[in-house]
Amino acid sequence: GAVVSQHPSRVICKSGTSVKIECRSLDFQATTMFWYRQFPKQSLMLMATSNEGSKATYEQGVEKDKFLINHASLTLSTLTVTSAHPEDSSFYICSAQRGYNEQFFGPGTRLTVL
Amino acid sequence: GNSVTQMEGPVTLSEEAFLTINCTYTATGYPSLFWYVQYPGEGLQLLLKATKADDKGSNKGFEATYRKETTSFHLEKGSVQVSDSAVYFCALNLQGGSEKLVFGKGMKLTVNP
């Protein structure tokens, strides 16, 4: 199957700082990528849809100024958590779409904000 | 709205036991249904899918049948192995709509030798 990577896998930062998470499709081009957030014992919640060359589409309740998404190329999307606070601590997962009904997921990034 | 409800675990089984993970859905249109699996330390992987009523998805000994009348997509395996230990997610998306997936909460399965 196709491979999607995320970097970093874990990050710890101080409150008030910004953190960037990268999502890369390693062996295919992805016009569309998705960013999810997963709380402990909860399902994955879609945060936004990232489209190459255009603005991301955010789900209701997700602050676009706090979670900046840039889909700079067909193989890279980045999520920047700005001015992070402890409540932003979570597991962030990206996926990349290849064809119809085919999403490939990254391994996730564990963010801890102190 | 669209939602997925699945059995919550965690569940622990012995090797060769029968597995059923229930999943029911609510959708405004005609969804495609999926089971994803997440092995320890890895990303979600598609396990199987079904795109219309009465379709059966199967992979690695797992099966699930799209039941429109009961809005269900239960996952089954006749004989689990230790290597099946993972978290299992049921999900849907709406055909003809965006590719956005709606997930259930996931169920952690541990299989002991």
Contacts between the chains, C-beta under 8 A, distances in Angstrom:
chain1	res1	chain2	res2	distance
A	1	B	45	7.0
A	1	B	46	7.8
A	4	B	43	6.6
A	6	B	43	7.9
A	32	B	99	6.6
A	34	B	99	7.8
A	34	B	100	7.2
A	34	B	101	7.6
A	41	B	8	7.9
A	41	B	105	6.9
A	42	B	105	6.0
A	43	B	4	7.6
A	43	B	89	7.1
A	43	B	103	4.2
A	43	B	104	5.6
A	43	B	105	4.4
A	43	B	106	6.1
A	44	B	44	7.9
A	44	B	89	7.2
A	44	B	101	7.7
A	44	B	103	4.6
A	46	B	100	5.7
A	46	B	101	7.1
A	46	B	102	7.8
A	49	B	98	7.0
A	49	B	100	6.7
A	93	B	43	7.1
A	93	B	44	7.3
A	95	B	44	7.6
A	95	B	101	7.9
A	97	B	99	5.5
A	100	B	99	7.8
A	101	B	32	5.8
A	101	B	49	7.0
A	101	B	51	7.3
A	101	B	93	7.2
A	101	B	99	7.0
A	102	B	46	7.7
A	103	B	46	7.6
A	103	B	99	6.7
A	103	B	101	6.6
A	104	B	43	7.8
A	105	B	36	7.6
A	105	B	43	4.0
A	105	B	44	4.0
A	105	B	45	7.2
A	106	B	43	5.1
A	107	B	41	7.1
A	107	B	42	5.7
A	107	B	43	4.3
A	108	B	43	6.5
